[in-house]
Amino acid sequence: MKLSQLMKGITPNPDYIGVDIADNTVVAINPSKQGVSTFDEFIVFRQAVTEISPTFESQTTETTYYGTGTNVTKTGTNFSISVTGDRYMGDEAQDLIFDLDNIQAIGADAIYELVCFNINTGKGYAGTFTAAQEQNSGGSAGENAPATVTFNKIAMNPVKFDYVNDKGKTFDELITPVSTFKEDSYEV
C-alpha cells in the first residue's frame, strides 16, 4: 500500500491535542531506494503489523573535572525503528524488505530511505536507515509466521517531516531545501 492510499481521506492536524495511540504511528519505505519517489509513493508497513517501536538512544560521554566532579555530555542520538508482526505475503513493504537479495544485502545495498510520522499530526522525521531483518518465517506450530525488521539510523541525522507540506517531495528535496538565492538579484 502506498502512503497516498493510507492517507486518502485523512487530513492531519498539526495542532492535534489528545491521547495518542500506537496505531497512529506510520512507517513507510522508499521502494526505489534512490530518492526519486515522492513520499506519497513510499510503501507502508501496515498489513499484519503488531508493533512499531521508534527508539531514541542518547550517546553520552563522561568526564571528571577538578573541583566539579563527573559531568555527562550528550554527544549524539541513535535512532532505530523496529517493525514487528506476522509475515504477510503480498504486502509490498514486507515483500521488499524480506526479499532474499535484500536480506543478504550489505553496505550501501542495505540502506533505505524511511519516513516515520504520526497520522494525527502528520509530523515526524525522515532519514536513511540500515535494515536488519531478524525474522521472516518459521515460528511455533499452529501460529502465524513472525516478521521482524529493525532499521538503524546511519550517516545523516533524520530531518523533520510534515506530511501536509512534504508528501509531494522526494527524499532528496526534503533533505536539500531549494535555495532562495537569485543570481540576478546579487550585485558586485
C-alpha angles and dihedrals in degrees: 000000000000120000089244089058093050092049096045107129093007120112112189116221112215088199094054113147123192146072113318124219129207093246089068092071114101125193119184131176132209106247093203096050089211110089095254099107120084115236090254087062093054112110120240131231098224113112112097091347112150100177140020113186119184107191130192118197120188118225112215141176127208122217128178116214130193111264098002103059127212120000126188119211122192107229102176149328129251115212123201133168120201118198115193133175144099122317107258113191111216096031104127096217094047093043090052097048096040096047105125092238090055093044089055095041117122135187116358091356090066094054121106136180110236139180124203121185146146114263092214097054101021088225126128140099143283128209149136117282138179114232119230106187108201107172133013108158144352122062132145121333113269094019133101117268111258126237121195132167130167121202116205123197115248134188107337123046113246116265128223116275127198113186095207094054101028107039093098095047127094120236090253091052091052096050095041107046115207112260117246091206112122114202095210092054094061118088127191 
